[in-house]
Amino acid sequence: MRAYKKYVVIEDPHRVVLSDLPFEAGQRVEVVMIADEPQAAARLETLHTLLTSAQALPQARNLTEADIAAEVAAARTGR
């Protein structure tokens, strides 16, 4: 599969126009649209801060790999 990335600005939410593409007429292509999220970096930083503070809790320091594996297994079986 050959991938091609092109950035466009949506001017009409009912239509997207792509031009100057490196594909042949009649060639089947898959179109995937992903919107930029300006807040994504801030949300990621917030998550990082939350996880760092959670890892610093005394309860987290006492967790073993076996405890984590047991919790994951229980969640997977619906317990």
C-alpha positions as a Python dict, from the first residue, in 0.01 Angstrom:
ca = {
    (1, 'M'): (0, 0, 0),
    (2, 'R'): (129, 342, -93),
    (3, 'A'): (37, 630, 139),
    (4, 'Y'): (5, 994, 41),
    (5, 'K'): (-57, 1277, 288),
    (6, 'K'): (-212, 1607, 193),
    (7, 'Y'): (-330, 1886, 422),
    (8, 'V'): (-636, 2088, 330),
    (9, 'V'): (-846, 2349, 506),
    (10, 'I'): (-1219, 2276, 512),
    (11, 'E'): (-1399, 2565, 349),
    (12, 'D'): (-1736, 2393, 302),
    (13, 'P'): (-1829, 2126, 560),
    (14, 'H'): (-2037, 1949, 294),
    (15, 'R'): (-1754, 1905, 42),
    (16, 'V'): (-1379, 1846, 34),
    (17, 'V'): (-1182, 1906, -285),
    (18, 'L'): (-852, 1727, -336),
    (19, 'S'): (-644, 1821, -637),
    (20, 'D'): (-303, 1739, -785),
    (21, 'L'): (-305, 1384, -649),
    (22, 'P'): (-44, 1127, -754),
    (23, 'F'): (-300, 862, -851),
    (24, 'E'): (-432, 738, -1182),
    (25, 'A'): (-790, 787, -1303),
    (26, 'G'): (-999, 491, -1194),
    (27, 'Q'): (-753, 384, -926),
    (28, 'R'): (-924, 283, -601),
    (29, 'V'): (-797, 472, -293),
    (30, 'E'): (-893, 484, 73),
    (31, 'V'): (-959, 827, 223),
    (32, 'V'): (-899, 878, 596),
    (33, 'M'): (-970, 1218, 748),
    (34, 'I'): (-812, 1319, 1079),
    (35, 'A'): (-879, 1663, 1226),
    (36, 'D'): (-601, 1856, 1399),
    (37, 'E'): (-671, 1902, 1768),
    (38, 'P'): (-494, 2206, 1907),
    (39, 'Q'): (-590, 2098, 2262),
    (40, 'A'): (-433, 1752, 2224),
    (41, 'A'): (-92, 1859, 2356),
    (42, 'A'): (-247, 2024, 2662),
    (43, 'R'): (-461, 1717, 2733),
    (44, 'L'): (-158, 1492, 2699),
    (45, 'E'): (36, 1707, 2945),
    (46, 'T'): (-257, 1694, 3190),
    (47, 'L'): (-267, 1314, 3161),
    (48, 'H'): (109, 1293, 3214),
    (49, 'T'): (81, 1506, 3529),
    (50, 'L'): (-205, 1292, 3660),
    (51, 'L'): (-19, 966, 3598),
    (52, 'T'): (299, 1099, 3757),
    (53, 'S'): (111, 1208, 4070),
    (54, 'A'): (-74, 874, 4086),
    (55, 'Q'): (254, 684, 4065),
    (56, 'A'): (389, 888, 4357),
    (57, 'L'): (105, 782, 4590),
    (58, 'P'): (209, 546, 4872),
    (59, 'Q'): (-46, 285, 4756),
    (60, 'A'): (116, 271, 4414),
    (61, 'R'): (460, 209, 4560),
    (62, 'N'): (341, -114, 4720),
    (63, 'L'): (201, -262, 4397),
    (64, 'T'): (384, -558, 4254),
    (65, 'E'): (382, -691, 3900),
    (66, 'A'): (174, -984, 4028),
    (67, 'D'): (-85, -741, 4174),
    (68, 'I'): (-112, -562, 3842),
    (69, 'A'): (-138, -888, 3645),
    (70, 'A'): (-413, -1011, 3879),
    (71, 'E'): (-607, -684, 3838),
    (72, 'V'): (-577, -699, 3459),
    (73, 'A'): (-690, -1062, 3456),
    (74, 'A'): (-988, -978, 3677),
    (75, 'A'): (-1088, -688, 3453),
    (76, 'R'): (-1066, -906, 3143),
    (77, 'T'): (-1295, -1169, 3295),
    (78, 'G'): (-1545, -907, 3410),
    (79, 'R'): (-1485, -939, 3783),
}
